Amino acid sequence: MAMSTVAPKSRLKNPATIIPEAMAPLQALGQLLGQLQGPAGRALSLAMLRASQLNGCALCLDGSCQLLRGLGESEERLFAVSAWRESTRFTAPERAALALSEAMTRLSDRSDPVPDSLWDEAARHFAERELAFLVLGIATINLYNRVNVTTRQVAQDWGAADASGSAPKWDAEAAKQWAAKNKT
């Protein structure tokens, strides 16, 4: 039996190219988040990947996997993110970041969306500034996920130039530089 293929089509150009005043602050936020380095930076990248999995954002999944591969992440760990609770491949801080990501992404799933026990576990592993980066990073990827899923942004179209000849930047170069700095 032949598998049918779906060719997703964007509903709208990236909204930040339609409202170009939005692009610079979004890129600045991405560059700021890239300042979180080392194990905490890797935990944030995994948490962002998990949020994109939950939200079904193919574009952000593609970008997150590329970034994590640039950090030297193994395919086995990338595949295991979706089942991180059942996996032994993640450190305690990474597990805390993944749990925080799930809670922040699924706010309406329970009456206490981010329970104290979950927050306390994250706070046990990350300093205050690192926690702030985690919260901002997870919130930011949720913003990107919601924009991209709503407008059906297609991963292979993301770097392509639009009709005016300008290419929206996911800031792939900044991601590569950040990955190079954060290889552990």
Residue pairs with C-beta under 8 A, 6 or more apart in sequence:
8 58
8 152
8 154
9 152
9 154
10 151
10 152
10 153
10 154
10 157
11 150
11 151
11 152
12 18
12 151
12 152
13 162
13 168
14 147
14 151
14 153
14 158
14 168
15 22
15 147
15 151
16 22
16 23
16 26
16 168
17 23
17 162
17 166
17 168
23 168
23 169
27 169
27 171
27 174
29 136
29 140
30 140
30 171
30 174
31 171
31 174
32 136
33 44
33 133
33 136
33 137
33 140
34 41
34 174
34 175
34 177
34 178
35 133
36 44
36 130
36 133
36 137
37 181
37 182
38 182
38 184
39 91
39 93
39 94
39 184
40 93
40 126
40 130
40 133
40 134
41 178
41 182
42 68
42 71
42 73
42 94
42 182
42 184
43 91
43 93
43 94
43 96
43 97
43 98
43 126
43 134
44 97
44 133
44 134
44 137
44 138
45 64
45 67
45 68
45 71
45 73
46 68
46 81
46 90
46 94
46 97
46 98
47 97
47 98
47 100
47 101
47 134
47 137
47 138
48 60
48 64
48 101
48 137
48 138
48 141
49 61
49 64
49 65
49 68
49 78
49 81
50 81
50 82
50 84
50 98
50 101
50 102
50 105
51 60
51 101
51 102
51 104
51 105
51 138
51 141
51 142
51 145
52 60
52 61
52 64
52 141
52 145
53 61
53 81
53 82
54 102
54 105
54 106
55 105
55 142
55 145
55 146
55 149
56 145
56 149
57 144
57 145
57 148
57 149
58 148
58 154
58 155
59 144
59 148
59 153
59 154
59 155
59 158
60 141
60 144
60 145
60 148
61 155
62 155
62 158
63 155
63 158
63 170
63 172
63 175
64 141
65 78
66 172
66 175
67 175
67 178
67 179
68 78
69 78
70 175
70 176
70 179
70 180
70 183
71 179
71 182
71 183
71 184
72 183
72 184
76 89
77 89
77 90
80 87
80 89
80 90
81 98
84 90
84 94
84 95
84 98
85 95
90 98
92 125
93 125
93 126
96 118
96 121
96 122
96 124
96 125
96 126
97 122
97 125
97 126
97 134
99 118
99 121
99 122
100 114
100 118
100 119
100 122
100 134
100 135
100 138
101 138
103 113
103 114
103 115
103 118
104 113
104 114
104 135
104 138
104 139
104 142
105 138
105 142
106 113
107 113
107 114
122 131
122 134
123 131
126 134
147 153
158 168
158 170
159 167
159 168
159 169
159 170
159 172
160 167
161 167
162 168
